[in-house]
Amino acid sequence: GLIKGWGLGVNTIEPLLDTLDASDPDISLLATQYSLLKHEDALTHAFPACEKRNVSLVLGAPLNSGYLAGNQYYNYSTDVPEGIREKRERYRELARAHDTDLRTAALQFCNAPSVVASVLHGASKPGHVRENVASLSVRVPPEFWAAAKQQGLMAENAPTPT
């Protein structure tokens, strides 16, 4: 009766799925696996498994180590996978066209799924904390989300803020 809940933190989906097969966690930190740039595996595999088992998720690195906020590090590395730079540029253009910024859209995107209990924004400077908090109180136009899906940047089944 001393332990009221337990969980795990992972950087890939497979250990989470293996744990769900073997045990009954309450929560999991899932880092670098759900962002505007990479979300299909989490949507297809992790989210349904967690929803089925009533496991909440905390998402880490929603900005891909600041990459979606303009940093040159993608998931803690300067080695950016092929296609990611182009995808970020396409998202930046889309954000400009809809009078929003990419950091704001990225943070709100990660807050949208019902299985998500919290998002760890991360920040390397105090100003980043203020910017991230401010991003959560701004409305991203619904047209941004629709255009991202129409252009194939975002999975059709990805939840978006309402």
C-alpha positions in Angstrom: 0.0 0.0 0.0 3.0 2.3 0.0 3.2 2.7 -3.8 0.2 4.6 -5.2 1.4 4.6 -8.8 4.5 3.9 -10.9 5.7 4.5 -14.4 8.7 4.6 -16.7 10.5 7.0 -18.9 11.6 6.0 -22.4 13.1 7.5 -25.5 11.6 5.0 -27.9 8.2 3.3 -28.1 9.3 -0.3 -28.0 10.2 -0.4 -24.2 6.9 1.2 -23.4 5.0 -1.4 -25.4 7.1 -4.3 -23.9 6.3 -2.9 -20.4 2.6 -2.8 -21.2 2.7 -6.4 -22.2 4.5 -7.5 -19.0 3.1 -5.1 -16.3 0.6 -2.4 -15.4 2.2 1.1 -15.2 0.2 4.1 -14.5 2.2 6.7 -16.5 5.1 6.9 -18.9 7.4 9.6 -20.1 7.7 9.3 -23.8 10.5 11.5 -25.1 11.2 12.5 -28.7 8.5 10.3 -30.1 5.6 12.8 -30.5 6.0 16.1 -32.2 5.0 17.9 -35.4 8.0 16.3 -37.1 7.6 12.8 -35.8 4.3 11.4 -34.5 2.9 8.6 -36.7 4.4 5.7 -34.6 3.1 7.1 -31.3 -0.3 7.6 -32.9 -0.4 4.2 -34.3 1.2 2.1 -31.6 1.8 3.9 -28.3 -1.4 6.0 -27.9 -3.9 3.1 -28.6 -2.0 0.7 -26.3 -1.9 3.3 -23.5 -5.5 4.3 -23.9 -6.5 0.6 -23.8 -4.6 0.1 -20.5 -5.5 3.5 -19.0 -1.9 4.7 -19.0 -1.3 8.4 -19.1 1.6 9.8 -21.1 4.0 12.7 -20.4 5.5 13.9 -23.6 9.1 15.0 -23.5 11.0 17.1 -26.1 7.9 18.4 -27.9 10.2 20.9 -29.7 12.7 18.2 -30.7 15.4 19.7 -28.5 14.4 23.2 -29.6 14.6 22.3 -33.3 11.0 23.5 -33.8 11.9 26.8 -32.0 14.8 27.5 -34.3 17.6 25.6 -32.6 20.0 23.5 -34.8 19.9 20.5 -32.5 17.3 17.8 -33.4 16.7 15.4 -30.6 19.9 16.3 -28.8 22.1 15.9 -31.9 23.4 18.1 -34.7 22.9 15.1 -37.0 19.5 16.0 -38.5 17.8 13.1 -40.4 17.1 13.5 -44.1 13.9 15.3 -44.8 13.5 16.9 -41.3 15.0 20.2 -42.3 12.6 20.5 -45.3 9.7 19.5 -43.1 10.5 22.1 -40.6 10.8 24.8 -43.3 7.4 23.7 -44.7 5.9 24.1 -41.2 7.6 27.5 -40.8 6.0 28.7 -44.0 2.7 27.3 -43.0 2.9 29.0 -39.6 3.8 32.4 -41.2 0.9 32.0 -43.7 -1.5 31.5 -40.7 0.0 34.3 -38.5 1.3 32.0 -35.8 4.7 30.7 -34.8 6.0 27.2 -35.1 6.9 26.8 -31.4 3.3 27.7 -30.4 1.9 25.2 -32.9 4.3 22.5 -31.8 3.5 22.8 -28.1 -0.2 22.9 -28.6 -0.1 19.9 -30.9 1.5 17.9 -28.2 -1.1 18.9 -25.6 -4.0 17.8 -27.9 -4.2 14.0 -27.5 -6.5 12.8 -24.7 -3.9 10.2 -23.5 -1.4 13.0 -22.8 -1.4 14.2 -19.1 1.4 16.7 -19.4 4.1 18.0 -21.8 7.7 18.7 -20.6 8.6 21.8 -22.6 12.2 22.1 -21.6 14.1 25.4 -21.8 17.7 26.4 -21.8 17.1 30.0 -20.8 14.5 31.7 -18.5 13.0 33.5 -21.5 12.2 30.2 -23.1 10.0 29.3 -20.1 8.1 32.5 -20.5 7.7 32.0 -24.3 6.6 28.4 -23.8 4.0 29.4 -21.3 2.7 32.2 -23.5 2.4 29.8 -26.4 -0.2 27.8 -24.5 -2.5 30.7 -24.2 -2.5 31.7 -27.8 -5.0 30.3 -30.3 -3.5 28.6 -33.4 -6.0 29.0 -36.3 -7.9 25.8 -37.2 -6.8 26.5 -40.8 -3.2 25.8 -39.8 -4.1 22.3 -38.6 -6.2 21.6 -41.7 -3.5 22.8 -44.1 -0.8 20.8 -42.3 -2.9 17.6 -42.8 -3.8 18.6 -46.4 -0.2 19.1 -47.2 0.8 15.7 -45.7 2.9 17.3 -43.0 0.7 15.9 -40.2 -1.1 12.5 -40.0 -4.8 12.7 -40.8 -5.7 11.0 -37.5 -3.5 13.4 -35.4 -5.6 15.1 -32.7 -5.4 18.9 -32.9 -6.3 21.6 -30.4 -9.9 22.7 -30.4 
